[in-house]
Amino acid sequence: MAPLPEPSPPRPNTAFRRLRGQLSPSEFAASVRRAAREIGEQVSCDARYIGRVESGAIRCPNYAYERVFRHMFPGRTLTDLGFASRESVRGHGARGPVCPSVPVVPVPVPGPRLGAPESEGKGTVDIFEESELLRRSFVAGGAAAAAVAAVPRAGTPPRRTGRRVGEAEAAAVEEAVRRIRVLDDRHGADPLYAHTAKPLSAAYALLDAGGYSRSIAERLCTGAGELAISVGWLAHDSGRLSDARSHYAEALATARVSGDAALEAHTFCNTAFLARDAGRPREAVRAAQAAQRVAERLASPRLLSLLALREAGGLAWLTDRGGCERALLRARTLFGRGPCDADPEWMSFFGEAELEGLEAQCWSALGDWQRAVEHARRAVALQNPHFTRNIALFTTELASDLVAGGAPDAAAAAAGRALSLLDQVKSSRIRRMLDDTARILRPYGRDEAVADFLARHEAAVARPEAAGRTSPV
């Protein structure tokens, strides 16, 4: 295979630096987060992100950041802010090399995606082209590109590239994690999971390469661990629970070896969620409690709030109503303290909508359908349009709670809305939940609304069957 050409060095974004003025990167990041909250966006901007923008490492922000920056600086275009145009960095006219390990995955989208500009959403959306997932990330540095090509086969030692691993490679792994999360939020796990094994192996190959400074080693450990968690979540959401458990074990080992408390807390958080979904509620409680012990050192009330919700979920499945209620109260108290600079970047999804949705799941597990419906409705109403997958999830859960609470017509209406969203979101977990709701609704088939949903659901199920159940995964 011909060697990949060396990328040109990033050009500093002096225009954006001027806009920061006398504020420190941390102070300016805080102003970005405040502006995001003003327009209902959620971004986990920190000083490192500002530094990467100003250095030119981020040539064009994602859509959420673009909306925030336009709100902060009205009337200015991306180029006025010092960024490249979106068209120049997307795959449509790109001249750069394409990483062969990341194939194109077309996802049919009949209409505009939630949160996307009106000019988008026609025809198909190539999700890997859309945000250049890992293509630019792992080709951004020579050693990173070499690592992708040099990932060893099972049983063979890694090949040395002869290049020193540095800033570009650490940034590449970090950017890969961010892009996977953005795509998952919009499209779900099914189209993504099969294409993340090679980048994950490449990240650990970089970590094993050696020859880097201590600061780069710390970033590579954190980046590889976070990538393992992201891949584990994709496995979880696409129904591969044993794969998810394996990826989380890898992330936990990385956290323990490197002494990274934030990574360890994140791993335990996801492990608790996985254990609950796998029918192991006691393990879910233990993992959530372990996460809270680690997170006490991190000074993030929002993180502790999420972890209390994970504990509450396990206690609900154990039918420990008292323990669950205490955990829910603790979660709301901590959430009420607001966001802070110590909040981890991966928690951008955790807002009021997620809080309501997780509480709805607890009441559902306890069989309190009235409370479950109340909180599920709030979760759907409050959800940021960017998080299409979560809107589909909470709408599906609302339908399930409504039918269990004796409102089949309202349940059918909610299930119909969720079914429409599954044209955009590919999540085996949500699809199975909706299938269960359809099964429970069948005895109410004489109701017009229920009959309409069941017909649409049967047609949706038949489509992949007619195509031989082909899937991009």
ABEGO torsion letter per residue (X at the ends): XBBBBBBBBBBBBAAAAAAAEABBAAAAAAAAAAAAAAAGBBBBBBAAAAAAAAAGABABBBAAAAAAAAAABBGBBAAAAGBBBAAAABAAABABBBBAABBBBBBBBABBBBGBBAABGBEBBBAAAAAGBGAAAAAABAAAAAAAAABBBBGBBBBBAGBBBBAAAAAAAAAAAAAAAAAAAAAEAAAAAAAAAAAAAAAAAAAAAEGBBAAAAAAAAAAAAAAAAAAAAAAAAAGBAAAAAAAAAAAAAAAAAAGBAAAAAAAAAAAAAAAAAAGBAAAAAAAAAAAAAAAAAAGBAAAAAAAAAAAAAAAAAAGBAAAAAAAAAAAAAAAAAEBBAABBAAAAABBAAAAAAAAAAAAAAAGBAAAAAAAAAAAAAABBAABAAAAAAAAAAAAAAAAAAGBAAAAAAAAAAAAAAAAABBBAAAAAAAAAAAAAAAAAAABAAAAAAAAAAAAAAAAAAAAGGBBAX
